Amino acid sequence: MSWADLGIRLDALRVQGRERVLHDWTPDPAPGYLRLNGQRLLDLASNDYLGLSRLTWTPDTARAALQGHLPPGETEVVTDALTRFGAGAARLITGNHPVNALLERELADLKGQQAALLFGSGVAANTGVIPALVGRGDAVFSDALNHASIIDGARLSRADVHVYPHRDLHTLERQLQESRAPRKLIVTDALFSMDGTLAPLPDLVALKRRSGAWLMIDEAHSGGVIGAQGAGLAHAQGVTADIDVLMGTLGKAYGSVGAYVAGDRTLIRYLVNTARSFIFTTGLPPANTAVSLLNVLHARDMDGARRALHANAARFRQALTLAGHDLAGSESHVVPVVLGGEQPTLARAAQLREQGFAAVAIRPPTVPDGRARVRFALNAAHTWDALQACLDALHAGTSTGS
């Protein structure tokens, strides 16, 4: 294959309106807003659900925030890490700054688990953990709307992959009953990021018990946002102790970078020795790990902000439903408006951007053909007046047929 062949493929994407390009986004001084090419936009696009990416930490502010949380010696570990911008090696070599253990301990406590392990990203976690747990001859059972990293992790495992329709527990139960695999792993997102729907975790727990399967959930979009102290959907639904593998990210509601897996100590020890995406990659920069720890601690005290976010999200969904929009069943702070065609969806997102609202056009192959949508990701900094202005702009565009 030549580069000319790649150019032809790019031309085809461009003709279809599916070529992606990078834009330079910068934060605006006002909470809940950002800037694109100098234009101030209401941030309805990012995953910064609590606004924590805007926090800036210095050794002095970190010491103040950590009073009552960590003893002086551990506080100094964190302040030292804030000045270290590279790990230098994989964690199993020399790249394991002691701040990692502090964050892992805090995450395990938050999630009600025995231990936790940091990964470089959510993609690294899912593509490392799933192949470590199951392999050829085993079986993975995956919700049809799971994130691409779960799909890739299942494929890399070489296990038999069974995809069940979104939240279709009857089909899942049949698949589990028919499988003769020695190891079975059910994997699901907790909050599905393109539809805003929530996994029925208590029902999945019941199924995994009856079938002898493991249950792994991805709390990328629910961690920090749902449940008391932001402990996640499993905590909110009362099944934390019944989840075998609990994965989450640090780059969304926690405003930093990286991911983690929490669970039994034996699981974590096993992943240290078998998860390739952990073993063969440089450790996270200590500075980022320190920021993650500070932000996780800060987020535990933000129940008021979470309540405001969920109240606004419910009101936003209700207004869109009354206006006749298809929300794909959303029941969270992620609210898609399904418009169907790709070009109308791109045009509507562009129109909203011109009016001061940053909302993302999501189209195939991210979502099925005919299900393109504008996705609104609400965050805790939004006022209702700002969200109402967005609704007015969206409805004005609908009434003019644009």
Contacts in CASP RR format, 6 or more apart in sequence:
PFRMAT RR
TARGET T0000
AUTHOR 0000-0000-0000
METHOD contacts of the structure
MODEL  1
MSWADLGIRLDALRVQGRERVLHDWTPDPAPGYLRLNGQRLLDLASNDYL
GLSRLTWTPDTARAALQGHLPPGETEVVTDALTRFGAGAARLITGNHPVN
ALLERELADLKGQQAALLFGSGVAANTGVIPALVGRGDAVFSDALNHASI
IDGARLSRADVHVYPHRDLHTLERQLQESRAPRKLIVTDALFSMDGTLAP
LPDLVALKRRSGAWLMIDEAHSGGVIGAQGAGLAHAQGVTADIDVLMGTL
GKAYGSVGAYVAGDRTLIRYLVNTARSFIFTTGLPPANTAVSLLNVLHAR
DMDGARRALHANAARFRQALTLAGHDLAGSESHVVPVVLGGEQPTLARAA
QLREQGFAAVAIRPPTVPDGRARVRFALNAAHTWDALQACLDALHAGTST
GS
10 19 0 8 1.000
13 19 0 8 1.000
16 342 0 8 1.000
17 342 0 8 1.000
17 343 0 8 1.000
17 346 0 8 1.000
18 342 0 8 1.000
18 363 0 8 1.000
18 364 0 8 1.000
18 365 0 8 1.000
23 36 0 8 1.000
23 37 0 8 1.000
24 36 0 8 1.000
24 37 0 8 1.000
25 34 0 8 1.000
25 35 0 8 1.000
25 36 0 8 1.000
26 34 0 8 1.000
26 35 0 8 1.000
26 36 0 8 1.000
26 38 0 8 1.000
27 33 0 8 1.000
27 34 0 8 1.000
27 35 0 8 1.000
27 53 0 8 1.000
27 54 0 8 1.000
28 34 0 8 1.000
28 35 0 8 1.000
28 40 0 8 1.000
28 41 0 8 1.000
30 40 0 8 1.000
31 51 0 8 1.000
31 54 0 8 1.000
31 381 0 8 1.000
32 42 0 8 1.000
32 43 0 8 1.000
32 51 0 8 1.000
32 379 0 8 1.000
32 381 0 8 1.000
32 382 0 8 1.000
33 40 0 8 1.000
33 41 0 8 1.000
33 42 0 8 1.000
33 43 0 8 1.000
34 40 0 8 1.000
34 41 0 8 1.000
34 43 0 8 1.000
34 45 0 8 1.000
34 46 0 8 1.000
34 358 0 8 1.000
35 41 0 8 1.000
36 353 0 8 1.000
36 358 0 8 1.000
39 353 0 8 1.000
39 356 0 8 1.000
40 356 0 8 1.000
41 353 0 8 1.000
41 356 0 8 1.000
41 357 0 8 1.000
41 358 0 8 1.000
42 356 0 8 1.000
42 357 0 8 1.000
42 358 0 8 1.000
42 382 0 8 1.000
42 386 0 8 1.000
42 389 0 8 1.000
42 390 0 8 1.000
43 358 0 8 1.000
43 379 0 8 1.000
43 381 0 8 1.000
44 357 0 8 1.000
44 358 0 8 1.000
44 359 0 8 1.000
44 376 0 8 1.000
44 377 0 8 1.000
44 378 0 8 1.000
44 390 0 8 1.000
45 358 0 8 1.000
45 359 0 8 1.000
45 360 0 8 1.000
45 375 0 8 1.000
45 377 0 8 1.000
46 53 0 8 1.000
46 377 0 8 1.000
46 379 0 8 1.000
47 221 0 8 1.000
47 251 0 8 1.000
47 252 0 8 1.000
47 253 0 8 1.000
47 377 0 8 1.000
48 54 0 8 1.000
48 252 0 8 1.000
48 253 0 8 1.000
48 255 0 8 1.000
48 379 0 8 1.000
49 224 0 8 1.000
49 225 0 8 1.000
49 252 0 8 1.000
49 253 0 8 1.000
49 309 0 8 1.000
49 333 0 8 1.000
49 377 0 8 1.000
49 378 0 8 1.000
49 379 0 8 1.000
49 380 0 8 1.000
50 224 0 8 1.000
50 225 0 8 1.000
50 253 0 8 1.000
50 254 0 8 1.000
50 255 0 8 1.000
50 299 0 8 1.000
50 302 0 8 1.000
50 305 0 8 1.000
50 306 0 8 1.000
50 309 0 8 1.000
50 379 0 8 1.000
50 380 0 8 1.000
51 255 0 8 1.000
51 379 0 8 1.000
51 380 0 8 1.000
51 381 0 8 1.000
52 253 0 8 1.000
52 254 0 8 1.000
52 255 0 8 1.000
52 256 0 8 1.000
52 295 0 8 1.000
52 298 0 8 1.000
52 299 0 8 1.000
53 251 0 8 1.000
53 255 0 8 1.000
53 256 0 8 1.000
55 255 0 8 1.000
55 291 0 8 1.000
55 294 0 8 1.000
55 295 0 8 1.000
55 298 0 8 1.000
57 65 0 8 1.000
57 82 0 8 1.000
57 290 0 8 1.000
57 291 0 8 1.000
57 294 0 8 1.000
58 82 0 8 1.000
59 79 0 8 1.000
59 82 0 8 1.000
59 83 0 8 1.000
62 75 0 8 1.000
62 78 0 8 1.000
62 79 0 8 1.000
62 82 0 8 1.000
62 290 0 8 1.000
62 294 0 8 1.000
63 75 0 8 1.000
63 79 0 8 1.000
65 294 0 8 1.000
65 297 0 8 1.000
65 298 0 8 1.000
66 74 0 8 1.000
66 75 0 8 1.000
66 78 0 8 1.000
66 294 0 8 1.000
66 297 0 8 1.000
67 75 0 8 1.000
69 297 0 8 1.000
70 78 0 8 1.000
70 102 0 8 1.000
74 102 0 8 1.000
77 98 0 8 1.000
77 99 0 8 1.000
77 102 0 8 1.000
78 99 0 8 1.000
78 102 0 8 1.000
78 290 0 8 1.000
78 293 0 8 1.000
78 294 0 8 1.000
79 290 0 8 1.000
80 99 0 8 1.000
80 286 0 8 1.000
81 97 0 8 1.000
81 99 0 8 1.000
81 286 0 8 1.000
81 287 0 8 1.000
81 289 0 8 1.000
81 290 0 8 1.000
82 286 0 8 1.000
82 287 0 8 1.000
82 290 0 8 1.000
82 291 0 8 1.000
83 287 0 8 1.000
84 97 0 8 1.000
84 285 0 8 1.000
84 286 0 8 1.000
84 287 0 8 1.000
85 285 0 8 1.000
85 286 0 8 1.000
85 287 0 8 1.000
86 282 0 8 1.000
86 285 0 8 1.000
86 286 0 8 1.000
86 287 0 8 1.000
87 95 0 8 1.000
87 96 0 8 1.000
87 97 0 8 1.000
87 282 0 8 1.000
87 283 0 8 1.000
87 284 0 8 1.000
87 285 0 8 1.000
87 286 0 8 1.000
88 94 0 8 1.000
88 95 0 8 1.000
88 282 0 8 1.000
88 283 0 8 1.000
89 95 0 8 1.000
89 282 0 8 1.000
89 283 0 8 1.000
90 279 0 8 1.000
90 280 0 8 1.000
90 281 0 8 1.000
90 282 0 8 1.000
90 283 0 8 1.000
91 100 0 8 1.000
91 278 0 8 1.000
91 283 0 8 1.000
92 272 0 8 1.000
92 279 0 8 1.000
95 282 0 8 1.000
95 283 0 8 1.000
96 283 0 8 1.000
97 286 0 8 1.000
97 289 0 8 1.000
99 286 0 8 1.000
99 289 0 8 1.000
99 290 0 8 1.000
99 293 0 8 1.000
100 118 0 8 1.000
100 284 0 8 1.000
100 286 0 8 1.000
100 289 0 8 1.000
102 293 0 8 1.000
103 118 0 8 1.000
103 260 0 8 1.000
103 289 0 8 1.000
103 292 0 8 1.000
103 293 0 8 1.000
103 296 0 8 1.000
104 115 0 8 1.000
104 116 0 8 1.000
104 117 0 8 1.000
104 118 0 8 1.000
104 260 0 8 1.000
105 116 0 8 1.000
106 293 0 8 1.000
106 296 0 8 1.000
106 297 0 8 1.000
107 116 0 8 1.000
107 260 0 8 1.000
107 262 0 8 1.000
107 296 0 8 1.000
108 114 0 8 1.000
108 115 0 8 1.000
108 116 0 8 1.000
108 262 0 8 1.000
108 263 0 8 1.000
110 229 0 8 1.000
110 230 0 8 1.000
110 231 0 8 1.000
110 296 0 8 1.000
110 300 0 8 1.000
111 231 0 8 1.000
111 232 0 8 1.000
111 234 0 8 1.000
111 235 0 8 1.000
111 240 0 8 1.000
111 246 0 8 1.000
111 262 0 8 1.000
111 263 0 8 1.000
112 231 0 8 1.000
112 235 0 8 1.000
112 240 0 8 1.000
112 241 0 8 1.000
112 262 0 8 1.000
113 240 0 8 1.000
113 246 0 8 1.000
113 262 0 8 1.000
113 263 0 8 1.000
113 264 0 8 1.000
114 263 0 8 1.000
114 264 0 8 1.000
114 265 0 8 1.000
114 268 0 8 1.000
115 262 0 8 1.000
115 263 0 8 1.000
115 264 0 8 1.000
115 265 0 8 1.000
115 267 0 8 1.000
115 268 0 8 1.000
115 269 0 8 1.000
116 260 0 8 1.000
116 261 0 8 1.000
116 262 0 8 1.000
116 263 0 8 1.000
116 268 0 8 1.000
117 260 0 8 1.000
117 261 0 8 1.000
117 262 0 8 1.000
117 268 0 8 1.000
117 271 0 8 1.000
117 272 0 8 1.000
117 275 0 8 1.000
117 278 0 8 1.000
118 258 0 8 1.000
118 259 0 8 1.000
118 260 0 8 1.000
118 283 0 8 1.000
118 284 0 8 1.000
118 289 0 8 1.000
119 125 0 8 1.000
119 128 0 8 1.000
119 258 0 8 1.000
119 259 0 8 1.000
119 260 0 8 1.000
119 261 0 8 1.000
119 275 0 8 1.000
119 277 0 8 1.000
119 278 0 8 1.000
120 257 0 8 1.000
120 258 0 8 1.000
120 259 0 8 1.000
120 277 0 8 1.000
120 281 0 8 1.000
120 283 0 8 1.000
120 284 0 8 1.000
121 249 0 8 1.000
121 257 0 8 1.000
121 258 0 8 1.000
121 259 0 8 1.000
122 149 0 8 1.000
122 220 0 8 1.000
122 247 0 8 1.000
122 248 0 8 1.000
122 249 0 8 1.000
122 258 0 8 1.000
122 259 0 8 1.000
123 149 0 8 1.000
123 152 0 8 1.000
124 258 0 8 1.000
124 259 0 8 1.000
124 277 0 8 1.000
124 278 0 8 1.000
124 281 0 8 1.000
125 149 0 8 1.000
125 247 0 8 1.000
125 248 0 8 1.000
125 249 0 8 1.000
125 259 0 8 1.000
125 260 0 8 1.000
125 261 0 8 1.000
125 277 0 8 1.000
126 147 0 8 1.000
126 149 0 8 1.000
126 150 0 8 1.000
126 152 0 8 1.000
126 153 0 8 1.000
126 218 0 8 1.000
126 247 0 8 1.000
127 149 0 8 1.000
127 152 0 8 1.000
127 153 0 8 1.000
127 156 0 8 1.000
127 277 0 8 1.000
128 153 0 8 1.000
128 156 0 8 1.000
128 275 0 8 1.000
128 276 0 8 1.000
128 277 0 8 1.000
128 278 0 8 1.000
129 216 0 8 1.000
129 245 0 8 1.000
129 247 0 8 1.000
129 261 0 8 1.000
129 271 0 8 1.000
129 275 0 8 1.000
130 140 0 8 1.000
130 150 0 8 1.000
130 153 0 8 1.000
130 154 0 8 1.000
130 156 0 8 1.000
130 157 0 8 1.000
130 185 0 8 1.000
130 187 0 8 1.000
130 216 0 8 1.000
131 153 0 8 1.000
131 156 0 8 1.000
131 157 0 8 1.000
131 158 0 8 1.000
131 276 0 8 1.000
132 270 0 8 1.000
132 271 0 8 1.000
132 274 0 8 1.000
132 275 0 8 1.000
132 276 0 8 1.000
133 157 0 8 1.000
133 183 0 8 1.000
133 185 0 8 1.000
133 214 0 8 1.000
133 216 0 8 1.000
133 245 0 8 1.000
134 140 0 8 1.000
134 157 0 8 1.000
134 159 0 8 1.000
134 183 0 8 1.000
134 185 0 8 1.000
135 157 0 8 1.000
135 158 0 8 1.000
135 159 0 8 1.000
135 183 0 8 1.000
136 158 0 8 1.000
136 159 0 8 1.000
137 158 0 8 1.000
137 159 0 8 1.000
137 160 0 8 1.000
137 181 0 8 1.000
137 182 0 8 1.000
138 157 0 8 1.000
138 159 0 8 1.000
138 160 0 8 1.000
138 181 0 8 1.000
138 182 0 8 1.000
138 183 0 8 1.000
138 184 0 8 1.000
138 185 0 8 1.000
139 159 0 8 1.000
139 160 0 8 1.000
139 161 0 8 1.000
139 162 0 8 1.000
139 179 0 8 1.000
139 181 0 8 1.000
139 183 0 8 1.000
139 184 0 8 1.000
139 185 0 8 1.000
140 154 0 8 1.000
140 157 0 8 1.000
140 159 0 8 1.000
140 160 0 8 1.000
140 161 0 8 1.000
140 162 0 8 1.000
140 184 0 8 1.000
140 185 0 8 1.000
140 187 0 8 1.000
141 162 0 8 1.000
141 164 0 8 1.000
141 172 0 8 1.000
141 175 0 8 1.000
141 176 0 8 1.000
141 179 0 8 1.000
141 184 0 8 1.000
141 185 0 8 1.000
141 186 0 8 1.000
141 187 0 8 1.000
141 213 0 8 1.000
142 150 0 8 1.000
142 151 0 8 1.000
142 154 0 8 1.000
142 161 0 8 1.000
142 162 0 8 1.000
142 163 0 8 1.000
142 164 0 8 1.000
142 187 0 8 1.000
142 188 0 8 1.000
143 163 0 8 1.000
143 164 0 8 1.000
143 166 0 8 1.000
143 167 0 8 1.000
143 187 0 8 1.000
143 188 0 8 1.000
143 189 0 8 1.000
143 192 0 8 1.000
143 199 0 8 1.000
144 163 0 8 1.000
144 164 0 8 1.000
144 165 0 8 1.000
144 166 0 8 1.000
145 166 0 8 1.000
145 189 0 8 1.000
145 192 0 8 1.000
145 194 0 8 1.000
145 195 0 8 1.000
145 197 0 8 1.000
146 187 0 8 1.000
146 188 0 8 1.000
146 189 0 8 1.000
146 192 0 8 1.000
146 218 0 8 1.000
147 189 0 8 1.000
147 193 0 8 1.000
147 218 0 8 1.000
147 220 0 8 1.000
149 218 0 8 1.000
150 187 0 8 1.000
150 189 0 8 1.000
150 218 0 8 1.000
154 161 0 8 1.000
154 187 0 8 1.000
155 161 0 8 1.000
159 181 0 8 1.000
159 183 0 8 1.000
159 185 0 8 1.000
160 179 0 8 1.000
160 181 0 8 1.000
162 175 0 8 1.000
162 179 0 8 1.000
164 171 0 8 1.000
164 172 0 8 1.000
164 175 0 8 1.000
165 171 0 8 1.000
166 192 0 8 1.000
166 195 0 8 1.000
166 197 0 8 1.000
167 197 0 8 1.000
167 199 0 8 1.000
167 200 0 8 1.000
169 200 0 8 1.000
169 203 0 8 1.000
169 204 0 8 1.000
169 207 0 8 1.000
172 186 0 8 1.000
172 204 0 8 1.000
172 207 0 8 1.000
173 207 0 8 1.000
173 210 0 8 1.000
173 211 0 8 1.000
176 184 0 8 1.000
176 186 0 8 1.000
176 207 0 8 1.000
176 210 0 8 1.000
176 211 0 8 1.000
176 213 0 8 1.000
177 211 0 8 1.000
183 214 0 8 1.000
184 211 0 8 1.000
184 212 0 8 1.000
184 213 0 8 1.000
184 214 0 8 1.000
185 213 0 8 1.000
185 214 0 8 1.000
185 215 0 8 1.000
185 216 0 8 1.000
186 204 0 8 1.000
186 207 0 8 1.000
186 208 0 8 1.000
186 213 0 8 1.000
186 214 0 8 1.000
186 215 0 8 1.000
186 216 0 8 1.000
187 216 0 8 1.000
187 217 0 8 1.000
187 218 0 8 1.000
188 199 0 8 1.000
188 204 0 8 1.000
188 215 0 8 1.000
188 216 0 8 1.000
188 217 0 8 1.000
188 218 0 8 1.000
189 199 0 8 1.000
189 217 0 8 1.000
189 218 0 8 1.000
189 220 0 8 1.000
189 221 0 8 1.000
190 198 0 8 1.000
190 199 0 8 1.000
190 201 0 8 1.000
190 217 0 8 1.000
190 218 0 8 1.000
190 219 0 8 1.000
190 220 0 8 1.000
190 221 0 8 1.000
190 222 0 8 1.000
190 223 0 8 1.000
190 226 0 8 1.000
190 232 0 8 1.000
190 233 0 8 1.000
190 234 0 8 1.000
191 197 0 8 1.000
191 198 0 8 1.000
191 199 0 8 1.000
191 219 0 8 1.000
191 220 0 8 1.000
191 221 0 8 1.000
191 222 0 8 1.000
191 225 0 8 1.000
191 226 0 8 1.000
191 233 0 8 1.000
191 332 0 8 1.000
191 334 0 8 1.000
192 198 0 8 1.000
192 199 0 8 1.000
192 221 0 8 1.000
193 220 0 8 1.000
193 221 0 8 1.000
193 334 0 8 1.000
194 328 0 8 1.000
194 334 0 8 1.000
194 336 0 8 1.000
194 362 0 8 1.000
194 366 0 8 1.000
194 367 0 8 1.000
194 373 0 8 1.000
194 375 0 8 1.000
195 328 0 8 1.000
195 329 0 8 1.000
195 330 0 8 1.000
195 334 0 8 1.000
195 336 0 8 1.000
196 221 0 8 1.000
196 328 0 8 1.000
196 329 0 8 1.000
196 330 0 8 1.000
196 331 0 8 1.000
196 332 0 8 1.000
196 334 0 8 1.000
196 335 0 8 1.000
196 336 0 8 1.000
197 328 0 8 1.000
197 329 0 8 1.000
197 330 0 8 1.000
197 331 0 8 1.000
197 332 0 8 1.000
198 222 0 8 1.000
198 233 0 8 1.000
198 331 0 8 1.000
198 332 0 8 1.000
199 217 0 8 1.000
199 233 0 8 1.000
201 217 0 8 1.000
201 233 0 8 1.000
201 234 0 8 1.000
201 237 0 8 1.000
201 238 0 8 1.000
201 239 0 8 1.000
201 243 0 8 1.000
202 237 0 8 1.000
202 238 0 8 1.000
202 239 0 8 1.000
204 215 0 8 1.000
205 215 0 8 1.000
205 239 0 8 1.000
205 242 0 8 1.000
205 243 0 8 1.000
207 213 0 8 1.000
208 214 0 8 1.000
208 215 0 8 1.000
208 242 0 8 1.000
208 244 0 8 1.000
209 242 0 8 1.000
214 244 0 8 1.000
214 245 0 8 1.000
215 242 0 8 1.000
215 243 0 8 1.000
215 244 0 8 1.000
215 245 0 8 1.000
216 243 0 8 1.000
216 244 0 8 1.000
216 245 0 8 1.000
216 246 0 8 1.000
216 247 0 8 1.000
217 233 0 8 1.000
217 234 0 8 1.000
217 243 0 8 1.000
217 245 0 8 1.000
217 246 0 8 1.000
217 247 0 8 1.000
218 247 0 8 1.000
218 248 0 8 1.000
219 232 0 8 1.000
219 233 0 8 1.000
219 234 0 8 1.000
219 246 0 8 1.000
219 247 0 8 1.000
219 248 0 8 1.000
219 249 0 8 1.000
220 247 0 8 1.000
220 248 0 8 1.000
220 249 0 8 1.000
220 252 0 8 1.000
220 259 0 8 1.000
221 252 0 8 1.000
221 253 0 8 1.000
221 332 0 8 1.000
221 334 0 8 1.000
222 232 0 8 1.000
222 233 0 8 1.000
222 332 0 8 1.000
223 230 0 8 1.000
223 231 0 8 1.000
223 232 0 8 1.000
223 233 0 8 1.000
223 248 0 8 1.000
223 249 0 8 1.000
223 252 0 8 1.000
223 253 0 8 1.000
223 254 0 8 1.000
224 230 0 8 1.000
224 231 0 8 1.000
224 232 0 8 1.000
224 253 0 8 1.000
224 254 0 8 1.000
224 299 0 8 1.000
224 306 0 8 1.000
225 232 0 8 1.000
225 253 0 8 1.000
225 306 0 8 1.000
225 309 0 8 1.000
225 333 0 8 1.000
226 232 0 8 1.000
226 233 0 8 1.000
226 235 0 8 1.000
226 236 0 8 1.000
226 306 0 8 1.000
226 332 0 8 1.000
227 233 0 8 1.000
227 235 0 8 1.000
227 236 0 8 1.000
227 306 0 8 1.000
228 235 0 8 1.000
228 236 0 8 1.000
228 303 0 8 1.000
229 299 0 8 1.000
229 300 0 8 1.000
229 301 0 8 1.000
229 303 0 8 1.000
230 253 0 8 1.000
230 299 0 8 1.000
230 300 0 8 1.000
230 302 0 8 1.000
230 303 0 8 1.000
230 306 0 8 1.000
231 240 0 8 1.000
234 240 0 8 1.000
234 243 0 8 1.000
234 246 0 8 1.000
240 246 0 8 1.000
243 263 0 8 1.000
244 263 0 8 1.000
244 264 0 8 1.000
244 267 0 8 1.000
245 261 0 8 1.000
245 263 0 8 1.000
245 267 0 8 1.000
246 261 0 8 1.000
246 262 0 8 1.000
246 263 0 8 1.000
247 259 0 8 1.000
247 260 0 8 1.000
247 261 0 8 1.000
247 262 0 8 1.000
248 259 0 8 1.000
248 260 0 8 1.000
248 261 0 8 1.000
248 262 0 8 1.000
249 258 0 8 1.000
249 259 0 8 1.000
249 260 0 8 1.000
250 256 0 8 1.000
250 257 0 8 1.000
250 258 0 8 1.000
250 259 0 8 1.000
250 260 0 8 1.000
250 292 0 8 1.000
250 295 0 8 1.000
250 296 0 8 1.000
251 257 0 8 1.000
251 258 0 8 1.000
251 259 0 8 1.000
253 299 0 8 1.000
254 292 0 8 1.000
254 295 0 8 1.000
254 296 0 8 1.000
254 299 0 8 1.000
255 291 0 8 1.000
255 292 0 8 1.000
255 295 0 8 1.000
256 288 0 8 1.000
256 291 0 8 1.000
256 292 0 8 1.000
256 295 0 8 1.000
257 284 0 8 1.000
257 288 0 8 1.000
257 292 0 8 1.000
258 284 0 8 1.000
258 288 0 8 1.000
258 292 0 8 1.000
261 267 0 8 1.000
261 268 0 8 1.000
261 271 0 8 1.000
271 278 0 8 1.000
272 278 0 8 1.000
272 279 0 8 1.000
273 279 0 8 1.000
302 380 0 8 1.000
305 380 0 8 1.000
306 380 0 8 1.000
308 380 0 8 1.000
309 333 0 8 1.000
309 378 0 8 1.000
309 379 0 8 1.000
309 380 0 8 1.000
309 382 0 8 1.000
310 333 0 8 1.000
312 378 0 8 1.000
312 382 0 8 1.000
312 384 0 8 1.000
312 387 0 8 1.000
313 332 0 8 1.000
313 333 0 8 1.000
313 335 0 8 1.000
313 378 0 8 1.000
315 384 0 8 1.000
315 387 0 8 1.000
316 335 0 8 1.000
316 376 0 8 1.000
316 378 0 8 1.000
316 387 0 8 1.000
316 391 0 8 1.000
317 327 0 8 1.000
317 330 0 8 1.000
317 331 0 8 1.000
317 335 0 8 1.000
319 388 0 8 1.000
319 391 0 8 1.000
320 327 0 8 1.000
320 335 0 8 1.000
320 337 0 8 1.000
320 391 0 8 1.000
320 394 0 8 1.000
321 327 0 8 1.000
323 391 0 8 1.000
323 395 0 8 1.000
323 398 0 8 1.000
325 337 0 8 1.000
325 338 0 8 1.000
326 337 0 8 1.000
326 338 0 8 1.000
327 335 0 8 1.000
327 336 0 8 1.000
327 337 0 8 1.000
327 338 0 8 1.000
328 336 0 8 1.000
328 338 0 8 1.000
328 371 0 8 1.000
328 373 0 8 1.000
330 336 0 8 1.000
333 377 0 8 1.000
333 378 0 8 1.000
333 379 0 8 1.000
334 375 0 8 1.000
334 376 0 8 1.000
334 377 0 8 1.000
334 378 0 8 1.000
335 375 0 8 1.000
335 376 0 8 1.000
335 377 0 8 1.000
335 378 0 8 1.000
336 362 0 8 1.000
336 373 0 8 1.000
336 374 0 8 1.000
336 375 0 8 1.000
336 376 0 8 1.000
337 373 0 8 1.000
337 374 0 8 1.000
337 375 0 8 1.000
337 376 0 8 1.000
337 394 0 8 1.000
338 371 0 8 1.000
338 372 0 8 1.000
338 373 0 8 1.000
339 345 0 8 1.000
339 348 0 8 1.000
339 372 0 8 1.000
339 373 0 8 1.000
339 374 0 8 1.000
340 370 0 8 1.000
340 371 0 8 1.000
340 372 0 8 1.000
340 373 0 8 1.000
341 363 0 8 1.000
341 370 0 8 1.000
341 372 0 8 1.000
342 363 0 8 1.000
342 364 0 8 1.000
342 370 0 8 1.000
342 372 0 8 1.000
344 372 0 8 1.000
345 361 0 8 1.000
345 362 0 8 1.000
345 363 0 8 1.000
345 372 0 8 1.000
345 373 0 8 1.000
345 374 0 8 1.000
346 361 0 8 1.000
346 363 0 8 1.000
347 402 0 8 1.000
348 361 0 8 1.000
348 374 0 8 1.000
348 394 0 8 1.000
348 397 0 8 1.000
348 402 0 8 1.000
349 359 0 8 1.000
349 360 0 8 1.000
349 361 0 8 1.000
349 374 0 8 1.000
350 361 0 8 1.000
351 393 0 8 1.000
351 397 0 8 1.000
351 402 0 8 1.000
352 358 0 8 1.000
352 359 0 8 1.000
352 374 0 8 1.000
352 390 0 8 1.000
352 393 0 8 1.000
352 394 0 8 1.000
353 359 0 8 1.000
355 393 0 8 1.000
356 393 0 8 1.000
357 389 0 8 1.000
357 390 0 8 1.000
357 393 0 8 1.000
359 374 0 8 1.000
359 375 0 8 1.000
359 376 0 8 1.000
359 377 0 8 1.000
359 390 0 8 1.000
360 374 0 8 1.000
360 375 0 8 1.000
360 377 0 8 1.000
361 372 0 8 1.000
361 373 0 8 1.000
361 374 0 8 1.000
361 375 0 8 1.000
362 372 0 8 1.000
362 373 0 8 1.000
362 374 0 8 1.000
362 375 0 8 1.000
363 372 0 8 1.000
363 373 0 8 1.000
364 370 0 8 1.000
364 371 0 8 1.000
364 372 0 8 1.000
367 373 0 8 1.000
374 394 0 8 1.000
376 390 0 8 1.000
378 387 0 8 1.000
END
